Amino acid sequence: MSRLEVDILIVGAGPVGLYGAYYTGVRGLSVAVLDSLSQVGGQVTAMYPEKDIFDVAALPVVTGRDLIAGLVAQAGQYDPTYLLGQEAQDLSRRTGPDGRELLVVTTSSGTEVTCGAVVVTGGIGSFTPRPLPAGEEFLGRGLEYFVSAKDAYVGQDVVVVGGGDSAIDWCLMLEPVAASVTLVHRRTAFRAHAASLERVRASGVEILTNAELVALEGGDRVEKARVDVRGEQAPLTLACQQVVAALGFTANLGPLREWGVELHDNRHLVVDSTMQTSVAGVFAAGDITDYRGKVRLISVGFGEVATAVNNAAVHLDPLAQLFPGHSTDQHSTDRHSTDRLRAVPA
């Protein structure tokens, strides 16, 4: 078992967790960032690295990939330790040499992290895409659940399945580079943002509603998709080399359920105005949290994690000031270097 001692452990290496790592450094505290994925960035890296994001302050538009790169560089000024490919499991307590109560988090790989406070920024927890009922055998051979890069879709005939934000976003992302994009949705109503849907309607994307993809055909890779359209006597046959199934995903809090934290709807961590959960020393920020008036946006999560980290700093030292000072008061000898990032392998 490997052991690590830090002031704050952040559980979740998505945008909010990375910004939390930066703010922990601003407070002069050591930090480790734990994530079950093998790379930083959370859902942004896994699901939409090429997606344009429009609601980050001071950035009129930024791709998911560039947003994560910027957050990593920002946090890298303060030398966080990354524990990737590991899941937070058991939470226990022990008394430190100075009499303070410390938290001990054991990970799925056996790493034991001792810290003064935990900040959970796990988004929706671990997530698994909902499978496409037809054509699962083509997964990785033309069928994908996430678009990690646009290059594979250049000049291809693409079928996107789904009616939510991800499906619409991927249509908008791929339409300029693909030979054709067809959107297949089983209903007439969409769950996606209305403005994004209007952009798709005004684009060259063909939209099939009241439709269901019932089969994929091909040899080594997908070559055709068969789609049942309500009211049509026979299925449509669409030539395609790429299929993106955006059917949503199932989320799981996993072992966090066993930490004794109060939950809302059995999936969100209830926090107070300091972003502390019902368990002393355990804070949370981002989409995983819940309170009256909660708005689940990246921009909101950034503010929440700054609040959580600053209150965690006071939890560690009750004599510390809650206000961290202005960023212009901070000094770093190497503000733009990411060379000092340390990763502890799973």
Order of alpha helices (4+ residues) and beta strands (2+ residues): beta-beta-alpha-beta-alpha-beta-beta-alpha-beta-beta-beta-beta-beta-beta-beta-beta-alpha-beta-alpha-beta-beta-beta-beta-beta-beta-beta-beta-beta-beta-alpha-beta
